[in-house]
Structures are given as structure tokens and as C-alpha cells.
Amino acid sequence: MNEVFSQLFLGFQVALTPINIMWTTLGGVLGTIIGMLPGLGPATGVAVLLPLTFKMGPVGAMITMAGVYYGAMFGGSRASILLNTPGDGAAIATCFDGYPMTQKGRAEAALAMSAVASFIGGMIANVAMVFVAVPVAKFSLKFGPAEYTLLMLFALAATAAMSKEKILQGFIGMVFGLMISTIGLDGLTGVNRFTFNILELMGGIDFLIIIIGIYALGEVFKSFKSVHDPSYKMQTKFGKITFTKEDWKRSWPAILRSTPLGFFIGALPGAGGTMAALMAYNNEKNLSKHPEEFGKGAIEGLAAPEAANNASSVGALIPMMTLGIPGSGTTAVMLGALLMLGLQPGPLLFTKQPEVAWGMIASMFIGNFILLIVNMPMASILVRVLSVPAKVLYPLILGLAFIGTYAITNSVVDFFILIAFGLIGIFLDKAKIPTAPLILGGIVGSTMETSFRQALMLSDGSPKIFYGSTVTIVLIGLTIFSIAWPFVAGAIKSAKRARKA
Amino acid sequence: MTWNMITGLVATLIGAAYGWSAWNLPRATFGNPTGHIVYPAILGALMTLLGLALVVKELLSKSPSKAKNSPKFGALTRHGKEIAIAIAASLCYALLFEPLGYVIATILYLGAVLFLVNGRVKVARTVIVAVAFSVGVYVLFSVLLGIQLPRMPILDI
């Protein structure tokens, strides 16, 4: 236990240097702004801001990217409350009661409560992370290549199986991502795979470019449709951004209930902020003494999802940092960025580079305070960003996407790959193929193949290594469960309905 | 032809082509001769199966809203046209990036895309935004971050 506190102390020493406080603020504020803009979420934010982190060094990069992630959770609610348009997926549930509050003239209370709920959710989740991270990392040190292969398979399958209706599409996306990661010169045998004799493909396709293509180019192309909508009518004059005692009395139990829920859901692979927020909302609605007020401006219906989605963004960092396995699109992007900076997230990160791991954790405490100030007293200034026309903003994101690509590889050839994946992004959207499994597959693909082949080398080619130990059997069980669960849950639900009828 | 049908067929095709070319990769001269083949071969087979499953599922389904879930061919919508123009502009940008240097190429590209979505109103804003962004990013990257961007021809700045 003392070890944890001394490490955390080290982390604060890193995070409290002026330059790192600046990166925390920068990441958090940029994340808030990107989170506010409809259509753009934390994954796009991290992808587009990537080149800025190149010169920061690993600690600064990590702190900034984490700031973008939880900053987006703060920011997403602004558009939900004021425009009834979620700034990102995780803020959908915030529309349900946030916008009715605005219609009733209570926008100030809604903005204030969502900031406070986000703050509390994030802070409690940070404390939980301090105590959970090291034990998880230590446990995973015992994993061999076979266990790692299966663990990645579990994370991928759980993400692909998120939606029952689109399960096949999810897996198709996942395998496509894995396929892309096999392109290039194979390091172990020196054979060129799937390069079509194109010299530039020998080094493989940099997955960050695919991410920028799908999340930045693709998203902007898609939003050309909405760009011509008459500009939103938004409330721009606000009173004091605060809430009443009565509001607080109704909200705090909801916040405390939703935080652990969000943290847990966030740490699971596949499920993310969106699901955490929706579950927290439904949970509060079921527990409430006046469920009829939900959807008409009940403040606890706003506080619950906001606490949950911030807690989930912290939870989602745990598998990425401790196991090196991302459980969501955003953490996959972060992992890709860290690999490029020469860091290997995973169990060894905490022992080999404690200043990076703990510096980031400590920065999240500081960042939450900064964002509380940014999102409460300064909220009325910040939401002016929402009145900058999308017609100006979105073309600039295209510009940022190209400069980001160039900064990563210094090669114009990758521009064509970028454009191609922008087009693929549009196709994925039309064909309703979820993007998260594809991105996840692409990021963990080469690590997974390496682990797979190492395992087979250890066992002299016998596949028994993948089902020979307790851990592997548990992991296989979890994988099957995560694929079967959506169907089982559906069956239970319809059985219940049949009984009621 | 629904979107799901297209997805299924494309996935089957990609899976088969990928799996087939994986199988025909040259055997390694050192190490495990098929070490680099087993994993992609599994992926190819899996993709083929997933694609076929989606095709079969789509053939069996009797959903009445098929028309809604199918792509429409023929004349592009306004949205489709704008995307096509934006992509064409992006391709031109990629081709002109090095010959024209970062600043000029970016001013032209952003100007084109901004003009595309804003039209003839507020041309002044379009020009100011395009120039300010290009110069600003150039300064930020080459001066502050030390990332070399293609320089302007002749003037060489």
C-alpha cells in the first residue's frame, strides 16, 4: 500500500511541473471543445491532435491525450444540453433530461450540474484507478503468449459482439482490421506479405493514418450533409452557472451510484461511455420515486449519465495501460500513438517507466479540477465555440488530418492511403459496419499475431497451448460468453415478456 | 441488392482473395517455413465464412424495408456530389503538396473545400480562414515543432 502512495507521490511531482500542468490544461480544454462539436468525439480528437504531441515526450503526450479523452466527456454534454444534439456518443443520455431543462429555462443549472457530476465521477474513478492499476498489471505479468493471444481475442470479440443486430458486420470489421495489420515485411521470416510489390507497403500501413482517415476525413465527409442546416438557435446569454440545494439533494445519490457502474463498464472491453451512460440513466429511472419526471427535465437524470461517462473514460484506460490492450476506439488510438512514441503500454510500463504511468494518473486529478473551473464559471465563454459555423470548422479538420499524416510519416504517398480510408469510412457508415472493432483489430493485430506465433513455437506447433491451462480456459469461456450474451439476454427478455402477456 | 448483401459479398471476396494469396506466399527460407502463413490463412478463412454467413442471413430475411436499406444508384444527391468534389480536391492536394509547397497547396485546398460548403457568400471569410490556417500551421510545425514541411518553390520560405 505504501508503495502505491510513494508512486503516486512521484506521479504528482511529474504532473505538477509547470509544463505538464500546461499540457493537462491544453489537452483538457481542446478535448472539451472537440467533445462539444457534434459528430466529433474523443477518438477524432486524439487522432487529429496527435502531431502536436510529437515533441512533448512520452509523459507530456500521455498527459495531453488523456486530457483530450476526459475533456471530451465534459464537453460532450454542452451540446446535448443546449442544442439537443449530443457532442459525442457518450453524451446521448444527457440529452434526455438536459435539453428539457434548457427549454424550461434552467440551462444554467444543467450546465453546472453536468460539470459537477463529471468532476465527481472522474475523481472517484481516478482514486479507484490508483488502487486497481498495479494489481492488474502484476497479475498480467504471469501471462504467457498464449494467454495474451486469447486476452486480445476476448477484447476484440467483446467489441465486435456489442450489437446483436450487427454482430456479423462487427466481426467482418474486426477481421478486416487484423488483415490490414499483416501487410508488409514479416519480421520473423523476411517474407513480404500482401505488398503487391509496392515498395511503400513493405513497412506496413501505419494504422494511425487509417484512424485519421476513418475518424477525421470520413466523419467530416459524412457531416457535409448536416453542414447546410440552418445554424442552430442557441441560448447565448446565461445567468450565474449554478444549481440549487434542492438540485444537489436529488442528484448526489445518483452520482454516487453511477460512478462505480461507469468505471466498471468502461474497464470492460467493448462497452464504452455510451453504454455506461445509458445504463446509468435507466438505472436511475428505475430507482426513482418519480420516474414520470424523467425525460422532462429531472436533474438526477442528467447527473447520472454524466458521472458514468466520465468514470468510464477512466476505467477504459486501465486495460490499455496495464495490459496494453485497448477496450475502445479512443484507447486504441492512444495505444497506437504511444507505440509510435516508443512506449510499450502493458505491465512493464508501471515498473520500467513509472514516471509516465503515474504522471498520467496524477495529471488526471489535476485535470479534473481545471476542467471543473473551465466548465463552470467559464462555461458561458466556452460554449460560444458552438456558434462558430460548422461550415468553417469542418474543412479545417480536413486540413489538420493531412498535416497530421504528414507529420507521422513524412511521405505524400500516405495521403492516398488516407483518402482511401476516408472513402472506406463512408462505406462503413452506409453499410452499418461499426468502426471500433476494425480500429481495435488493426492496432492489436500485429501484437496478436506475434503472440500467436510465439505460443505455437513454445508448444512446437501443438494448439493445446491455447486450451491447456486454467487461465486460457477462463479466457475462452469469457470470449464465448461475450459473443453469446447478446442473444441470451434477448431470449430472456422475450421470455419474460411472454410470461407477462 | 441491400447494403448487407454488398457487405457480405465484398467480405467473401476479400476473404477468399486474401486467404488464397496467403496460402501461395513463398515458403520461408529460414525459421518455421509456414510460420508466416498459418495466421493469415485463418483470417482469410474466417472472413470468407463471415461474408457467406451474412449473404445467407440476408437471403433468408424477409424484412420489408429492403428498399430503405439499399444504396440508390443513378444521379448523385447534393451531398454525394459534395463528397465527390471534396475527395477530388483531396487527391489534387496530395499531388500538388510537394511541387507547390505546404502553404500554397493548403491555401488552394482549404479555399476549395470552404468554397464548396459556403458557396459564394462570405468569400472574404473563406480566403481569410484558408490563408490564416495555412500560414499558422506552417509556422507552428516548422518553427515550433521542428517538423519540416515542403517549402515554397522559387521563394524558398
Chai-1 contact restraints between the chains, C-beta under 6 A:
chainA,res_idxA,chainB,res_idxB,connection_type,confidence,min_distance_angstrom,max_distance_angstrom,comment,restraint_id
A,K55,B,L145,contact,1.0,0.0,6.0,A-B,restraint_1
A,L168,B,L50,contact,1.0,0.0,6.0,A-B,restraint_2
A,L168,B,A53,contact,1.0,0.0,6.0,A-B,restraint_3
A,L168,B,L54,contact,1.0,0.0,6.0,A-B,restraint_4
A,F171,B,L50,contact,1.0,0.0,6.0,A-B,restraint_5
A,I172,B,A11,contact,1.0,0.0,6.0,A-B,restraint_6
A,I172,B,L50,contact,1.0,0.0,6.0,A-B,restraint_7
A,V175,B,L43,contact,1.0,0.0,6.0,A-B,restraint_8
A,V175,B,L46,contact,1.0,0.0,6.0,A-B,restraint_9
A,V175,B,M47,contact,1.0,0.0,6.0,A-B,restraint_10
A,L178,B,L43,contact,1.0,0.0,6.0,A-B,restraint_11
A,M179,B,Y18,contact,1.0,0.0,6.0,A-B,restraint_12
A,M179,B,L43,contact,1.0,0.0,6.0,A-B,restraint_13
A,T182,B,P40,contact,1.0,0.0,6.0,A-B,restraint_14
A,D186,B,H36,contact,1.0,0.0,6.0,A-B,restraint_15
A,L188,B,G31,contact,1.0,0.0,6.0,A-B,restraint_16
A,T189,B,A28,contact,1.0,0.0,6.0,A-B,restraint_17
A,T189,B,G31,contact,1.0,0.0,6.0,A-B,restraint_18
A,T189,B,G35,contact,1.0,0.0,6.0,A-B,restraint_19
A,T189,B,H36,contact,1.0,0.0,6.0,A-B,restraint_20
A,V191,B,L25,contact,1.0,0.0,6.0,A-B,restraint_21
A,V191,B,P26,contact,1.0,0.0,6.0,A-B,restraint_22
A,V191,B,A28,contact,1.0,0.0,6.0,A-B,restraint_23
A,V191,B,H36,contact,1.0,0.0,6.0,A-B,restraint_24
A,F221,B,I83,contact,1.0,0.0,6.0,A-B,restraint_25
A,F224,B,H79,contact,1.0,0.0,6.0,A-B,restraint_26
A,F224,B,E82,contact,1.0,0.0,6.0,A-B,restraint_27
A,F224,B,I83,contact,1.0,0.0,6.0,A-B,restraint_28
A,K225,B,H79,contact,1.0,0.0,6.0,A-B,restraint_29
A,V227,B,V117,contact,1.0,0.0,6.0,A-B,restraint_30
A,K391,B,V117,contact,1.0,0.0,6.0,A-B,restraint_31
A,K391,B,N118,contact,1.0,0.0,6.0,A-B,restraint_32
A,V392,B,V129,contact,1.0,0.0,6.0,A-B,restraint_33
A,P395,B,L110,contact,1.0,0.0,6.0,A-B,restraint_34
A,P395,B,V113,contact,1.0,0.0,6.0,A-B,restraint_35
A,P395,B,L114,contact,1.0,0.0,6.0,A-B,restraint_36
A,L396,B,F133,contact,1.0,0.0,6.0,A-B,restraint_37
A,G399,B,L110,contact,1.0,0.0,6.0,A-B,restraint_38
A,G399,B,F133,contact,1.0,0.0,6.0,A-B,restraint_39
A,I403,B,V137,contact,1.0,0.0,6.0,A-B,restraint_40
A,A407,B,I147,contact,1.0,0.0,6.0,A-B,restraint_41
A,V412,B,A94,contact,1.0,0.0,6.0,A-B,restraint_42
A,V412,B,F97,contact,1.0,0.0,6.0,A-B,restraint_43
A,V412,B,E98,contact,1.0,0.0,6.0,A-B,restraint_44
A,F415,B,A94,contact,1.0,0.0,6.0,A-B,restraint_45
A,F416,B,A94,contact,1.0,0.0,6.0,A-B,restraint_46
A,I419,B,S90,contact,1.0,0.0,6.0,A-B,restraint_47
A,K430,B,W3,contact,1.0,0.0,6.0,A-B,restraint_48
A,A431,B,W3,contact,1.0,0.0,6.0,A-B,restraint_49
A,A431,B,T7,contact,1.0,0.0,6.0,A-B,restraint_50
A,E449,B,Y39,contact,1.0,0.0,6.0,A-B,restraint_51
A,F452,B,Y39,contact,1.0,0.0,6.0,A-B,restraint_52
A,R453,B,G35,contact,1.0,0.0,6.0,A-B,restraint_53
